[in-house]
Amino acid sequence: MHDSEPDTFVSKTWPEKFSDMLKEIGIDSKSNEIASGDVENDDYYSRYFSQTPRMVTNKGSLEVKNSNIDVIQIIQKG
């Protein structure tokens, strides 16, 4: 490695990455463990429409503080 590069890499989950991005713009949030919140236990999309994907992956959720938004869920569809 070059001298300017760090020797260690910090592995972060998607909620931790989004929490860091929100912190940069002044929004305080806390990342949750995957499948620990109530919002993560229901269906993500309705099965009645043809455009909705069948495969959806839960990537975690965030709790947002001091905002009208309580929880942000991160999902991957495909």
C-alpha positions in Angstrom: 0.0 0.0 0.0 1.0 3.6 -0.4 1.9 5.6 2.6 -1.1 7.8 2.4 -3.6 4.9 2.5 -4.7 3.4 5.8 -3.8 -0.2 6.6 -7.2 -1.1 8.0 -10.6 -0.8 6.4 -13.8 -0.3 8.5 -16.6 -2.6 7.3 -20.0 -0.8 7.7 -23.5 -2.0 7.1 -25.9 -0.1 4.9 -27.7 1.6 7.8 -24.4 2.7 9.3 -23.4 4.2 5.9 -26.7 6.1 5.6 -26.5 7.3 9.2 -23.1 8.7 8.4 -24.4 10.5 5.3 -27.3 11.9 7.3 -24.9 13.1 10.0 -23.0 15.1 7.3 -26.1 17.2 6.6 -27.0 17.7 10.3 -29.6 14.9 10.8 -29.2 12.8 13.9 -30.0 9.1 13.4 -29.2 5.7 14.8 -28.8 2.5 12.8 -30.7 -0.6 13.9 -29.8 -4.3 13.7 -31.3 -6.1 10.7 -34.8 -7.5 11.4 -35.0 -5.8 14.8 -37.7 -3.2 14.0 -41.4 -3.5 13.5 -41.3 -1.9 10.1 -39.1 -4.8 8.8 -41.5 -7.6 9.5 -44.3 -6.8 7.0 -44.5 -7.1 3.2 -42.7 -4.4 1.4 -44.9 -4.2 -1.7 -48.4 -5.2 -2.7 -48.7 -8.5 -4.7 -51.7 -7.3 -6.7 -49.8 -5.3 -9.3 -47.7 -6.7 -12.0 -44.8 -4.2 -11.7 -44.0 -5.1 -8.1 -40.9 -7.3 -7.6 -41.2 -10.7 -5.9 -37.7 -10.7 -4.5 -37.0 -7.9 -1.9 -34.0 -7.9 0.4 -34.1 -6.1 3.8 -30.9 -4.2 4.3 -31.8 -2.7 7.7 -33.4 0.4 9.2 -32.6 3.8 10.8 -34.3 5.7 13.6 -34.3 9.4 12.9 -34.4 11.8 15.8 -36.0 15.2 16.0 -37.9 14.8 12.8 -41.4 14.0 11.5 -39.9 10.8 10.1 -39.5 8.1 12.7 -38.0 5.2 10.8 -36.3 4.7 7.4 -36.1 1.2 6.0 -33.4 0.3 3.5 -34.5 -2.4 1.0 -33.1 -3.8 -2.2 -35.5 -5.0 -4.9 -34.8 -7.2 -7.8 
